[in-house]
Amino acid sequence: MTQTSVVRSPSPIAIFLIDANQINACRHVDEMNELERLQALGMVELLMPAPADDEARVGSANRANKVDTYFTLDARAGQGTMFDRREEIEQIVFPAGALLQNEINDVHILEVARHTRLPLITRDGASKSQPGGMLGNADALLALGITVVTAATALAKVLDLLAGAGQRFSRTTIPANCPARR
């Protein structure tokens, strides 16, 4: 049997933070599948803010195991001025205040996105059942320097960057058997 080796890119073309709701433990989200394959090739990096990591580990063993395939960005150790916009972020996303732990986590995750200037991939908001949330308030968050996107938007951006770099990757040419890495 012939073995095929995967050549990793020397550096990622894009780096994203991912929200807990983007943990794709059952691999049903096609865009996340593609982003994970590109990460296995070293073309993108997907990082989890520590509050998202903590939140994603609750409830499902599959999700907890999947979290272990991502690097966690623990920004809590050096908070300093990172949290100087907490109240503004909270007012945008939760006008009545962040009262529940998952709401407090969302504010922390958005603070990490602001501090690192990395786009956050999420499904939070911008739907009929949840018109607000992160995506529903994307413009107001962008005014604070926070970019929130869907997995589809992130993937489109990466494919555009790859095309601009002269690399021809499409969903059909990315090896389907690339494992996620830790």
MOBEL-V319252 format. One record per run of one state. SS is the DSSP state (@ for helix, = for strand, . for the rest). FROM is the first residue (numbers start at 1). TO is the last residue. If there is no record, write none. Layout:
ss: {SS	SS}
from: {FROM	FROM}
to: {TO	TO}
This chain:
ss: {.	=	.	@	.	@	.	=	@	.	@	.	=	.	@	.	@	.	@	.	=	.	@	.	@	.	=	.	@	.}
from: {1	14	19	20	23	30	41	44	50	57	61	68	71	74	80	84	86	94	101	117	119	122	133	137	138	143	148	150	151	165}
to: {13	18	19	22	29	40	43	49	56	60	67	70	73	79	83	85	93	100	116	118	121	132	136	137	142	147	149	150	164	182}
